[in-house]
Amino acid sequence: METAVFPLAIVALYGLGIIASVVIIIYLIVKRIEDKKKETFEDRDN
């Protein structure tokens, strides 16, 4: 029964990593959309 714990822990870590990646990507997309709404042509730095 002890041997089944290790692969389960690996799968759990992969799952947490994937979930964290998805959350970070969604956060960055939402942040980019909100920044885009605030941006006007006059405010651009060039």
Legacy VTK file of the C-alpha trace (Angstrom):
# vtk DataFile Version 3.0
C-alpha trace
ASCII
DATASET POLYDATA
POINTS 46 float
0.000 0.000 0.000
2.959 2.339 0.604
4.017 2.259 -3.057
0.741 3.818 -4.260
1.373 7.037 -2.305
4.424 8.200 -4.288
2.857 8.235 -7.798
-0.231 9.905 -6.355
1.946 12.669 -4.884
3.620 13.209 -8.271
0.249 13.430 -10.032
-0.977 15.877 -7.375
2.095 18.094 -7.882
1.603 18.074 -11.654
-2.059 18.967 -11.149
-1.200 21.859 -8.849
1.393 23.107 -11.329
-1.074 23.010 -14.211
-3.769 24.761 -12.175
-1.302 27.457 -11.047
-0.162 27.988 -14.656
-3.741 28.383 -15.894
-4.556 30.847 -13.104
-1.440 32.931 -13.874
-2.224 32.984 -17.608
-5.837 34.067 -16.978
-4.634 36.791 -14.584
-2.152 38.130 -17.147
-4.779 38.143 -19.919
-7.282 40.032 -17.748
-4.587 42.501 -16.669
-3.566 43.087 -20.297
-7.192 43.700 -21.360
-7.703 46.224 -18.545
-4.433 47.998 -19.406
-5.508 48.129 -23.038
-8.827 49.797 -22.101
-7.004 52.520 -20.131
-4.491 53.207 -22.890
-5.113 56.095 -25.238
-3.042 57.222 -28.182
-1.946 60.376 -26.356
-0.549 58.415 -23.405
1.797 56.238 -25.449
5.508 56.561 -24.778
7.654 56.534 -27.870
LINES 1 47
46 0 1 2 3 4 5 6 7 8 9 10 11 12 13 14 15 16 17 18 19 20 21 22 23 24 25 26 27 28 29 30 31 32 33 34 35 36 37 38 39 40 41 42 43 44 45
